[in-house]
Amino acid sequence: MNLPIRKLYTRYIHNVIIAIEAITANTLKSLLTALGIMFGVAAVISMLAIGKGAQQEVLEQIKMVGVNNIIITPVKETVISGDGTNSDDDSNQKSKRKSKGLTLVDAESIQKTIPSVDKVSPVISMNYYAVKYDKSYPIVLEGVAPEYFSLLNIDIVKGKIFSDEQNEKGVPICVIGDNIKVKFFNQENPIGKYIKVGENWLRVVGVAEKRDFTASASDEMGISSSDNKIFIPTKALLLRFKDRSRINPKIFEQMSRGGNNSNSEDKATIENQLDKIIIQVKETNELSATADIIKRMLLRRHANLYDFEVTVPELLLKQQQKTNDIFNIVLGAIASISLIVGGIGIMNIMLASVWERIREIGTRQAIGASRKDIIVQFLAESTLISIGGGLIGIVLGVLLAYTIEATAGIKTIVSFISVFIAFGVSATVGIVFGYIPAKSAASQDPVESLRH
């Protein structure tokens, strides 16, 4: 480093040291000056952490419902008239009331008929008690196809899933959730062991992974915890437990004709055989079209009775993600206003400081300090105050983010980018809003300043 550059470097370092001495001499004042920056940075980091957490949660939900999945669920029946509108006419209800609800045949027809469909799994859910020795535990028994686990991205941590052949034969085997494994097989390998559900003994062939499940995830979109579930082949549940579609054919015929003269003991209602059908489409761009085809196909199969609902979870979740992104931008903008307010506060305090220290400014100018030296000194003060407030704000922001997650149950993720942006903005605010007081200090007349 040559001599002129070294002198210039030493001179600027000296000005920064003077700025640091001025800050330390008025610690409380400097701390109060930095409050706006501190809370602004903390707000930005915590808000961005909430936004990042919400985004991550949506991505996890998309993974849990499976990519390119369509969910069909039964709903309260509505008759669709010829012009496509809902009809409440009693005669129309009676003539159209021939639907058996959501059935296994519907699932098989979708798989065979629609070329864009890749995988299909019917789902039947029932509440039972699982028993082993003297232990009894309430569980959800689900009859599913082997494709179910890949559809919802459920990994098998031990053993394996059942095969298509075992599903067709209704073999009494099962895959258990993590809580079932802990409850009944905590100290032993469950593979090959038996567990009793209802009146049936099921042989365990696999253990599903433990899945974190958030309350915001909707079961209507196919998201639910697998930890308290026992999965068995669909045909095994229908053959060995209960087939809700099995009713007296005469009763069904009478109900379809609108008859009401049956004896009280013969009265029955049609129950849906399936609780859900999960369908995976081959390509994402085929989701909407396939969902529309499925809807029209089921309407024909159900005699224009709209007793089902077709949901595309990924599209709903992506729409939710867009809404979250807009919300996060608004939150970030509001939080950023705090930084601007903090910068204005720094400028006001520094302007007041110029008038308080005008004699000091005159003395420095009288002994050889240039206007540039005065600008560097006051600009360094405002920047250091802003950076110091930013550092404290980062700590507060991280603590606030974790506090929100712990108390409110809202997932938060503090990223390096959010910290870098908040800190960078705080430093920039110090420079931008500190320039006006620095320039004001440098423009003082040395003679008038010494007389002050």
Sequence and secondary structure as in RCSB ss.txt:
>XXXX:A:sequence
MNLPIRKLYTRYIHNVIIAIEAITANTLKSLLTALGIMFGVAAVISMLAIGKGAQQEVLEQIKMVGVNNIIITPV
KETVISGDGTNSDDDSNQKSKRKSKGLTLVDAESIQKTIPSVDKVSPVISMNYYAVKYDKSYPIVLEGVAPEYFS
LLNIDIVKGKIFSDEQNEKGVPICVIGDNIKVKFFNQENPIGKYIKVGENWLRVVGVAEKRDFTASASDEMGISS
SDNKIFIPTKALLLRFKDRSRINPKIFEQMSRGGNNSNSEDKATIENQLDKIIIQVKETNELSATADIIKRMLLR
RHANLYDFEVTVPELLLKQQQKTNDIFNIVLGAIASISLIVGGIGIMNIMLASVWERIREIGTRQAIGASRKDII
VQFLAESTLISIGGGLIGIVLGVLLAYTIEATAGIKTIVSFISVFIAFGVSATVGIVFGYIPAKSAASQDPVESL
RH
>XXXX:A:secstr
  HHHHHHHHHHHHHHHHHHHHHHHTHHHHHHHTHHHHHHHHHHHHHHHHHHHHHHHHHHHHHHH TTEEEEEE 
S  EE TTS EE  HHHHHHH     S HHHHHHHHHH TTEEEEEEEEEEEEEEEETTEEEEEEEEEE TTHHH
HTT  EEEE    HHHHHHT  EEEE HHHHHHH TTS  TT EEEETTEEEEEEEEE      TTS GGGT   
 TTEEEEEHHHHHHHT  TT   HHHHHHHHTT     GGG      S SEEEEEESSGGGHHHHHHHHHHHHHH
HTTTB  EEEE HHHHHHHHHHHHHHHHHHHHHHHHHHHHHHHHHHHHHHHHHHHHTHHHHHHHHHTT  HHHHH
HHHHHHHHHHHHHHHHHHHHHHHHHHHHHHHHH       HHHHHHHHHHHHHHHHHHHHHHHHHHHTS HHHHH
H 
